[in-house]
Amino acid sequence: MSRLLMSLTWRRLRWTRFILYFLGLALVYHFGVTLWNSQEDQQQQQQQQSSSSFLSSPNTTPGQKNEKGSGRLDFPWYTQSHPALDIPHISDKFTTKDLSSTERQQLQDKAVADARASMVERVGEIVGIPGSRMTTTEKADRLRALVECWTGQGEWVKDAENAFRLTHMQDPVYGKCDKKFYKTNPKSSHRPATEYSWKTSLTSSSSSSSSLSCPLPEKVDVQKWCEVLNGRHLLLVGDLVQYQLHEILLDAMRDGPTVCFGELNCKGKKTHLRYLRNDILSINRRLDSAGEHPAVDIVEWPFVPTNIITAYPVMILNRSPVRETDAVFTRTLSNTLRVLRETVPDMLIIYRSSSIGHPHCDDTTTGGASDKGGPLDQRLTDDQEKLLPFGWSELRRRNAMAKAMVEAVGGVYVDLGALTDVRPDGHVGGQDCLRYCIPGPLDAWVQILYKLFLELENPNI
């Protein structure tokens, strides 16, 4: 009898020990995964904390006045000296500021080649541009040459009376410049930042040795835009600058205010426009934050669940610049693009390039009157870009890498950042020298996107 009791007790203990061992192994595994992920993400969180509260530290407040001789004139829009924009608590191991311009170009060439190879390895060779009439490689190449002409072969021309201007009806924070300006100026006048139009060259030499005409429309025909959308819904995913793209599209296509999820003013087939904030385009499928609320540093709202992406045949993306290695940037973006293409093979993928901010942008205006304002004559030199904070010094390379991956997956890369990189004027200002007031430089983004959607459905391109 005692042996039987001992045997039963031992069996119970064996199961107890097995359960305890299993729980212990699970805890060890969970701890290891958490530690690995935290080390990889720490660099991104540090950068986003600094850039989301742009220039919030005492050393980097826009418009900060300094004692004579204590600052520097690093950028062409500065009207007074400012301290160097170094952030001591963030390591520079993810920047290439110590390299020469030649070395940075060589690094970019290699990074672009690696990025494209990584994308092709994941999805294979994609023919044409899925989700459009660009069904052949030749048509896709001609369309992309046009896009490069619109963004790379233009200049800002002062044309106060005829400039394309949006009427802003959405988030009031982007209307503060007009509100301030018209307190002291007549309604018939124009705020200086709205007096410029983006004018493209009449022709552009493409890689196929032929010339393409690439004028932009001076006006946007909403009904034509609705016709080419043909009832397809649009999802915009990215950071807070991407939210501005959502704002100007609503301003262009609606006759009144709306919220983050709204119907465009299309008659017949209804088209919806929606914005989701996911700063780094991560492919997490649920919100990984305590209490189901997003964190304040990097927001990663899920957008890849099947029920979401199958409802939006048109995706416009942008990945926020964060401090990370090129390998991490390539791996994360290529994974996201792979998931989108595999889940919805005929999705139209459009990617917007990232823009630099303009530190101390308040130097471009004084009391609402243009001082050293207006567009720059040219983009910053490589040596000037090295002085930019928050990883913006690496944006030229990262944008080129994104272009290679997006085009390899059959998407369209639109370098809208090229237009605003030379516009230190027109920003919201104060502690926000990254986003712009509306109307302003972003109006030209609407003209280019409108033309893009028309050409994507052009059978004769």
C-alpha positions as CSV (number, residue, x, y, z in Angstrom):
1,M,0.0,0.0,0.0
2,S,2.8,2.4,0.9
3,R,4.6,1.6,-2.3
4,L,1.4,2.5,-4.3
5,L,1.1,5.8,-2.4
6,M,4.7,6.6,-3.0
7,S,4.3,5.7,-6.7
8,L,1.3,8.0,-7.1
9,T,3.0,10.8,-5.2
10,W,6.1,10.5,-7.5
11,R,3.9,10.6,-10.6
12,R,2.3,13.8,-9.3
13,L,5.7,15.3,-8.5
14,R,6.9,14.4,-12.0
15,W,4.1,16.4,-13.6
16,T,4.7,19.3,-11.2
17,R,8.4,19.3,-12.0
18,F,7.7,19.1,-15.7
19,I,5.4,22.1,-15.5
20,L,7.9,24.1,-13.5
21,Y,10.7,23.3,-15.9
22,F,8.5,24.3,-18.9
23,L,7.5,27.6,-17.2
24,G,11.2,28.3,-16.4
25,L,12.2,27.7,-20.0
26,A,9.4,30.0,-21.2
27,L,10.5,32.8,-18.9
28,V,14.1,32.5,-20.0
29,Y,13.1,32.6,-23.7
30,H,10.8,35.6,-23.2
31,F,13.6,37.4,-21.3
32,G,16.1,36.7,-24.1
33,V,13.8,37.9,-26.9
34,T,12.9,41.0,-24.9
35,L,16.6,41.9,-24.3
36,W,17.4,41.3,-28.0
37,N,14.6,43.5,-29.3
38,S,15.3,46.3,-26.7
39,Q,18.9,46.5,-27.8
40,E,17.9,46.8,-31.5
41,D,15.1,49.3,-30.9
42,Q,16.9,51.5,-28.3
43,Q,18.6,53.5,-31.0
44,Q,15.4,54.2,-32.8
45,Q,13.6,55.3,-29.6
46,Q,16.3,57.7,-28.7
47,Q,16.2,59.4,-32.1
48,Q,12.5,59.6,-32.2
49,Q,12.3,61.1,-28.7
50,S,14.7,63.9,-29.8
51,S,13.1,64.5,-33.2
52,S,9.4,64.4,-32.1
53,S,10.2,67.1,-29.6
54,F,12.3,68.9,-32.2
55,L,14.8,71.2,-30.8
56,S,13.3,71.0,-27.3
57,S,16.7,71.1,-25.5
58,P,18.2,74.4,-24.4
59,N,21.0,74.0,-26.9
60,T,18.7,73.6,-29.9
61,T,15.8,76.0,-29.5
62,P,14.9,77.6,-32.8
63,G,15.6,81.3,-32.9
64,Q,17.7,81.2,-29.8
65,K,19.9,84.3,-29.5
66,N,23.6,84.0,-28.4
67,E,26.3,86.2,-27.3
68,K,28.3,87.7,-30.2
69,G,30.9,85.3,-31.4
70,S,29.5,82.3,-29.4
71,G,27.6,80.7,-32.2
72,R,28.0,79.7,-35.8
73,L,26.4,80.5,-39.2
74,D,26.2,76.9,-40.4
75,F,23.2,77.2,-42.8
76,P,22.4,79.8,-45.5
77,W,19.0,80.8,-43.9
78,Y,20.7,81.9,-40.6
79,T,20.5,85.6,-39.9
80,Q,22.3,85.3,-36.6
81,S,24.8,82.9,-35.1
82,H,23.5,79.8,-33.3
83,P,25.2,77.0,-31.4
84,A,26.3,73.8,-33.2
85,L,23.5,71.3,-33.3
86,D,25.2,68.5,-31.4
87,I,23.1,66.3,-29.0
88,P,25.6,64.9,-26.5
89,H,23.4,62.2,-25.1
90,I,23.0,60.5,-28.5
91,S,25.9,58.6,-29.9
92,D,27.1,59.5,-33.4
93,K,28.0,55.9,-34.3
94,F,25.1,55.8,-36.7
95,T,26.1,58.9,-38.7
96,T,28.8,59.3,-41.3
97,K,29.8,62.9,-40.4
98,D,33.5,62.0,-40.2
99,L,33.7,60.6,-43.7
100,S,34.6,62.7,-46.7
101,S,32.0,63.5,-49.4
102,T,33.7,61.0,-51.7
103,E,33.5,58.3,-49.0
104,R,29.9,59.1,-48.3
105,Q,29.0,58.7,-51.9
106,Q,30.8,55.4,-52.1
107,L,28.9,54.2,-49.0
108,Q,25.7,55.3,-50.6
109,D,26.4,53.4,-53.9
110,K,27.1,50.2,-51.9
111,A,24.1,50.7,-49.6
112,V,21.7,51.2,-52.6
113,A,23.0,48.1,-54.3
114,D,22.6,46.0,-51.1
115,A,19.1,47.4,-50.5
116,R,17.9,46.4,-54.0
117,A,19.5,43.0,-53.8
118,S,17.8,42.4,-50.5
119,M,14.4,43.3,-51.9
120,V,14.8,41.2,-55.0
121,E,15.8,38.3,-52.9
122,R,12.6,38.6,-50.9
123,V,10.0,39.1,-53.7
124,G,11.8,38.3,-57.0
125,E,11.6,40.5,-60.1
126,I,8.4,42.5,-60.4
127,V,7.3,43.5,-63.9
128,G,5.7,46.9,-64.3
129,I,3.9,48.8,-61.5
130,P,1.1,46.7,-60.0
131,G,-2.2,48.6,-59.4
132,S,-1.7,50.7,-62.5
133,R,-1.7,50.6,-66.3
134,M,2.1,50.4,-66.3
135,T,2.1,46.7,-67.1
136,T,5.5,46.5,-68.7
137,T,9.1,47.3,-67.7
138,E,9.3,49.9,-70.5
139,K,6.1,51.7,-69.3
140,A,7.2,51.7,-65.7
141,D,10.6,53.1,-66.7
142,R,9.0,56.0,-68.6
143,L,6.6,56.7,-65.7
144,R,9.5,56.8,-63.3
145,A,11.5,59.1,-65.6
146,L,8.5,61.5,-65.6
147,V,8.3,61.5,-61.8
148,E,12.0,62.2,-61.5
149,C,11.5,65.1,-63.9
150,W,8.7,66.6,-61.8
151,T,10.7,66.5,-58.6
152,G,14.3,66.9,-59.8
153,Q,14.1,69.2,-62.8
154,G,12.2,72.1,-61.3
155,E,12.7,75.3,-59.3
156,W,10.7,77.6,-57.1
157,V,9.6,80.7,-59.1
158,K,8.0,83.7,-57.5
159,D,4.6,84.3,-58.9
160,A,2.5,85.9,-56.2
161,E,-0.7,86.3,-58.3
162,N,-0.8,82.9,-60.0
163,A,0.8,80.6,-57.5
164,F,-1.2,77.4,-56.8
165,R,-2.6,77.7,-53.2
166,L,-4.7,75.4,-51.2
167,T,-7.5,76.7,-49.0
168,H,-6.8,75.0,-45.6
169,M,-9.8,73.7,-43.8
170,Q,-8.4,70.9,-41.6
171,D,-6.2,70.9,-38.5
172,P,-5.9,74.6,-37.3
173,V,-2.3,74.2,-36.2
174,Y,-1.2,74.4,-39.8
175,G,-3.2,77.6,-40.3
176,K,-1.5,79.6,-37.6
177,C,0.8,81.3,-40.1
178,D,-2.1,82.8,-42.0
179,K,-3.8,83.7,-38.8
180,K,-0.8,85.6,-37.6
181,F,0.0,87.2,-41.0
182,Y,-3.5,88.6,-41.7
183,K,-3.7,90.3,-38.3
184,T,-1.4,93.0,-39.7
185,N,-1.9,92.5,-43.5
186,P,-4.8,93.0,-45.8
187,K,-6.7,90.0,-47.1
188,S,-5.8,90.9,-50.6
189,S,-2.1,90.3,-49.9
190,H,-0.2,86.9,-49.8
191,R,2.0,85.5,-47.1
192,P,5.5,85.4,-48.5
193,A,5.9,81.6,-48.3
194,T,2.8,81.2,-50.5
195,E,4.1,83.4,-53.4
196,Y,6.2,80.7,-55.1
197,S,5.2,78.0,-57.6
198,W,7.2,74.9,-58.4
199,K,7.9,75.0,-62.1
200,T,9.4,72.1,-63.9
201,S,11.6,72.1,-67.0
202,L,9.8,71.5,-70.3
203,T,11.9,68.5,-71.1
204,S,14.1,66.0,-69.3
205,S,16.6,63.5,-70.7
206,S,15.7,60.1,-69.5
207,S,17.9,57.0,-69.2
208,S,16.5,55.7,-72.5
209,S,18.1,58.7,-74.3
210,S,14.7,60.2,-75.3
211,S,13.3,63.4,-74.0
212,L,10.1,63.7,-71.9
213,S,7.9,66.7,-71.5
214,C,7.0,67.1,-67.8
215,P,5.0,70.2,-67.2
216,L,2.8,70.2,-64.1
217,P,-0.9,71.3,-64.0
218,E,-1.6,74.7,-62.6
219,K,-4.9,73.5,-61.2
220,V,-6.3,70.3,-59.8
221,D,-9.4,68.9,-61.3
222,V,-11.0,66.9,-58.5
223,Q,-13.4,65.0,-60.7
224,K,-10.6,63.8,-63.0
225,W,-8.7,62.7,-59.9
226,C,-11.8,60.8,-58.7
227,E,-12.2,59.1,-62.1
228,V,-8.7,57.7,-62.1
229,L,-9.0,56.6,-58.5
230,N,-12.2,54.7,-59.6
231,G,-13.5,54.0,-56.1
232,R,-10.1,52.8,-54.7
233,H,-9.5,53.7,-51.1
234,L,-6.2,55.3,-50.0
235,L,-4.2,54.6,-46.8
236,L,-1.5,56.9,-45.7
237,V,1.0,55.5,-43.2
238,G,4.0,57.2,-41.6
239,D,4.9,59.8,-39.1
240,L,3.5,63.3,-38.3
241,V,4.8,64.8,-41.5
242,Q,2.9,62.1,-43.4
243,Y,-0.2,63.4,-41.6
244,Q,0.4,66.7,-43.3
245,L,0.1,64.9,-46.6
246,H,-3.2,63.6,-45.5
247,E,-4.2,67.2,-44.6
248,I,-3.3,68.7,-48.0
249,L,-5.1,65.9,-49.9
250,L,-8.3,66.6,-48.0
251,D,-7.8,70.3,-48.6
252,A,-7.5,69.6,-52.3
253,M,-10.4,67.2,-52.7
254,R,-13.0,68.3,-50.1
255,D,-15.0,71.5,-49.6
256,G,-15.0,71.3,-45.8
257,P,-13.2,69.8,-42.7
258,T,-13.0,66.1,-41.8
259,V,-11.1,63.8,-39.5
260,C,-8.4,61.1,-40.0
261,F,-10.9,58.8,-41.7
262,G,-13.0,60.5,-44.3
263,E,-14.7,60.3,-47.6
264,L,-13.2,62.3,-50.5
265,N,-15.5,64.5,-52.5
266,C,-16.0,62.0,-55.3
267,K,-19.3,61.6,-56.9
268,G,-20.5,58.1,-58.0
269,K,-17.9,55.6,-56.6
270,K,-17.0,56.7,-53.1
271,T,-13.3,56.9,-52.2
272,H,-12.0,57.0,-48.6
273,L,-8.8,58.5,-47.4
274,R,-7.4,57.2,-44.1
275,Y,-4.2,58.0,-42.1
276,L,-2.5,55.7,-39.6
277,R,0.6,56.7,-37.7
278,N,3.4,54.1,-37.8
279,D,6.7,56.0,-37.7
280,I,8.9,53.2,-38.9
281,L,6.4,51.2,-41.0
282,S,6.8,48.2,-38.6
283,I,4.8,45.0,-39.4
284,N,3.6,44.4,-35.9
285,R,-0.1,43.3,-36.0
286,R,-1.1,44.6,-32.6
287,L,-0.4,47.7,-30.5
288,D,2.5,46.7,-28.3
289,S,2.1,49.2,-25.5
290,A,0.8,49.1,-21.9
291,G,-2.9,49.9,-21.6
292,E,-3.4,49.7,-25.4
293,H,-2.1,53.3,-25.8
294,P,0.8,54.2,-28.2
295,A,4.1,55.3,-26.7
296,V,5.2,58.9,-27.0
297,D,8.5,58.2,-28.7
298,I,7.9,55.9,-31.6
299,V,4.3,55.2,-32.6
300,E,3.8,51.9,-34.4
301,W,0.0,51.7,-35.0
302,P,-0.7,48.3,-36.7
303,F,-1.5,48.7,-40.4
304,V,-0.6,45.3,-42.0
305,P,-3.4,43.1,-40.6
306,T,-5.2,41.6,-43.7
307,N,-8.5,43.2,-42.9
308,I,-6.8,46.7,-43.2
309,I,-4.5,46.4,-46.2
310,T,-7.0,44.5,-48.3
311,A,-9.5,47.3,-47.9
312,Y,-7.0,49.9,-49.2
313,P,-5.7,49.1,-52.7
314,V,-3.5,52.3,-52.7
315,M,-0.9,52.7,-50.1
316,I,1.2,55.9,-49.7
317,L,4.1,55.3,-47.3
318,N,7.0,57.1,-45.6
319,R,9.4,55.9,-43.0
320,S,10.5,58.4,-40.4
321,P,14.2,59.0,-40.1
322,V,15.7,57.4,-37.0
323,R,19.3,56.7,-36.0
324,E,20.0,53.1,-37.0
325,T,22.4,51.2,-39.2
326,D,21.9,50.9,-42.9
327,A,21.4,47.1,-42.4
328,V,18.5,47.7,-39.9
329,F,16.9,50.2,-42.3
330,T,17.1,47.8,-45.2
331,R,15.9,44.8,-43.3
332,T,12.8,46.5,-41.7
333,L,11.7,48.4,-44.8
334,S,12.2,45.4,-47.1
335,N,10.2,43.2,-44.8
336,T,7.3,45.6,-44.7
337,L,7.3,45.9,-48.5
338,R,7.4,42.1,-48.9
339,V,4.4,41.7,-46.6
340,L,2.4,44.3,-48.6
341,R,3.2,42.8,-52.0
342,E,2.6,39.2,-50.9
343,T,-0.7,40.0,-49.2
344,V,-2.1,42.2,-51.9
345,P,-0.2,41.5,-55.2
346,D,-2.0,44.2,-57.2
347,M,-1.6,46.9,-54.5
348,L,-0.4,50.3,-55.8
349,I,2.5,51.3,-53.5
350,I,3.7,54.9,-53.5
351,Y,6.6,56.0,-51.2
352,R,7.3,59.6,-50.3
353,S,10.9,60.6,-49.6
354,S,11.8,62.1,-46.2
355,S,12.6,65.8,-45.9
356,I,15.2,67.5,-43.8
357,G,14.2,70.0,-41.2
358,H,15.6,73.5,-41.1
359,P,17.0,74.4,-37.6
360,H,16.2,77.9,-36.4
361,C,13.7,78.4,-39.2
362,D,12.3,81.5,-37.5
363,D,15.4,83.3,-38.9
364,T,13.6,83.3,-42.3
365,T,10.9,85.7,-41.2
366,T,10.7,88.7,-38.9
367,G,7.3,90.0,-37.9
368,G,5.6,88.3,-40.9
369,A,7.8,90.1,-43.4
370,S,10.4,88.3,-45.5
371,D,13.9,88.8,-44.2
372,K,16.2,86.1,-45.4
373,G,13.2,84.1,-46.4
374,G,12.2,82.4,-49.6
375,P,13.6,79.2,-51.3
376,L,17.3,78.4,-51.3
377,D,19.2,78.7,-54.6
378,Q,20.3,75.1,-54.3
379,R,20.2,72.1,-52.0
380,L,22.6,72.0,-49.1
381,T,26.1,70.8,-49.9
382,D,27.3,67.5,-48.4
383,D,29.4,69.4,-45.9
384,Q,26.4,71.4,-44.8
385,E,24.2,68.3,-44.5
386,K,26.8,66.7,-42.1
387,L,25.9,69.5,-39.6
388,L,22.2,68.6,-39.5
389,P,20.9,66.9,-36.3
390,F,18.5,64.0,-35.7
391,G,19.9,61.7,-38.4
392,W,19.0,64.2,-41.2
393,S,22.6,64.1,-42.2
394,E,22.0,60.6,-43.5
395,L,18.7,61.2,-45.3
396,R,20.1,61.5,-48.9
397,R,21.5,58.0,-48.6
398,R,18.5,56.5,-46.9
399,N,16.1,58.0,-49.5
400,A,18.2,56.5,-52.2
401,M,18.1,53.1,-50.5
402,A,14.3,53.4,-50.1
403,K,14.0,54.3,-53.8
404,A,15.9,51.1,-54.8
405,M,13.7,48.9,-52.6
406,V,10.4,50.5,-53.5
407,E,11.1,50.3,-57.3
408,A,12.3,46.7,-56.9
409,V,8.9,45.7,-55.3
410,G,7.0,47.4,-58.2
411,G,6.2,50.7,-56.4
412,V,6.6,54.3,-57.2
413,Y,9.1,56.5,-55.4
414,V,8.3,60.2,-55.3
415,D,11.0,62.5,-54.2
416,L,8.8,65.2,-52.7
417,G,11.5,65.9,-50.2
418,A,13.6,67.5,-52.9
419,L,11.0,70.3,-53.2
420,T,10.9,71.2,-49.5
421,D,14.6,70.6,-48.7
422,V,15.2,74.0,-50.2
423,R,12.3,75.7,-48.4
424,P,13.5,76.9,-44.9
425,D,10.6,79.4,-45.0
426,G,7.0,78.6,-44.4
427,H,7.5,76.2,-41.4
428,V,5.1,76.2,-38.5
429,G,8.0,77.7,-36.6
430,G,8.7,78.0,-32.9
431,Q,9.8,74.5,-31.9
432,D,8.5,73.0,-35.1
433,C,11.0,73.5,-38.0
434,L,10.1,70.3,-39.7
435,R,6.4,70.7,-40.6
436,Y,4.9,73.4,-42.7
437,C,2.0,75.8,-42.5
438,I,-0.8,75.3,-45.1
439,P,-1.0,76.8,-47.6
440,G,2.7,76.9,-48.4
441,P,5.5,74.8,-49.9
442,L,3.4,71.6,-49.5
443,D,0.9,72.8,-52.0
444,A,3.2,71.6,-54.8
445,W,3.1,68.1,-53.4
446,V,-0.6,68.0,-54.3
447,Q,0.1,69.1,-57.9
448,I,2.7,66.3,-58.3
449,L,0.6,63.6,-56.8
450,Y,-2.4,64.6,-58.9
451,K,-0.3,64.4,-62.0
452,L,1.1,61.0,-60.9
453,F,-2.3,59.4,-60.5
454,L,-3.4,60.7,-63.9
455,E,-0.3,59.3,-65.6
456,L,-0.5,55.9,-63.8
457,E,-3.8,55.4,-65.6
458,N,-2.6,56.8,-68.9
459,P,-2.5,53.9,-71.5
460,N,-0.4,55.9,-73.9
461,I,2.6,56.7,-71.7
